[in-house]
Amino acid sequence: TNYLTQTVLGVTMLTLWWGDVNLSRTMIAVWILGVWGLQLWWSTWWLARFRYGPFEWAWRCATYRTWQPLRQKASSA
């Protein structure tokens, strides 16, 4: 999921929105670090509640040809 998100955001931002703008390496590095930071935060939040990422879950369901559980089991603490 993170790899696909990085690809979509990178292609969209760097070619469609910033295609005519000559970005410095510093600005690109800031963009990359920002995307990574958001993904780290979102992935931590997501995986605390669900077993797999959304695309990994869809791939697993397609591979096994049956709906797989997505939510984490409730902890018995």
N, C-alpha and C positions, 0 to 999 in steps of 0.2 A: 504494500500500500504506500509506504513512504517513497519507494523508488518511483512508482507511477506518479505520485503527487509531485515529486521533484521534476520529473520529466515534463509533465503538463505545465507546471508553473514556469519552468525554465524556458520552454519553447514559446509559451504565450508571452511572457514578459520580455524576453530578449529578442524575439523576432517580430511579434505583432505590435507591442506597445512601445518598445524602445529600439525598434529596427533602424531608425534613422538617426538615433542619438549615439554619439561616440562616448561610451561609458568608460571611466577610468577603472583600473584594476581594483582600486580601493572601493569604489561604489559596487562593483560586482562582488567583492569579498563581503561587504556589509550585507548585500542582498542574500548571499549564500548563508551567512551566519544567522541572519534573521529567519530564513526558511528552516534551517536546522533547529534553531531554538524553538520555533513554533511546533515543529514536528516532534521534538523531544517532549514538550509539554503535552501535546495532544495524544501522542502514543502512550505516555504514562497514564493519562486520564482514561483513555480507551481501554487499555489492557488491564486496568484495575477492575473493569466492569465486564469485559468480554474476553472470550478465549483466544480469538484470532482477530486480525485486522479485517476490514470489510472485504477487500479483494481476495485475501487468503481464504476467508470463509466461503466466498462465492466459488472460488477455485476448488476447494475441498468438497463442497456440495455437488459441483459438476463432476468431479472425479469419482466420487462414491455413488453418484446418481440417487442421492437421497438427502433430505434436509438434515444438516448437522446442527447440534446445539451451538448456540453462539454465546449466550450469557454464561458468566462464571457461576459456579455453584455457590450458594450462600454459605458463608463460613459459619461454623457452629461454635463460635467463641462466646 
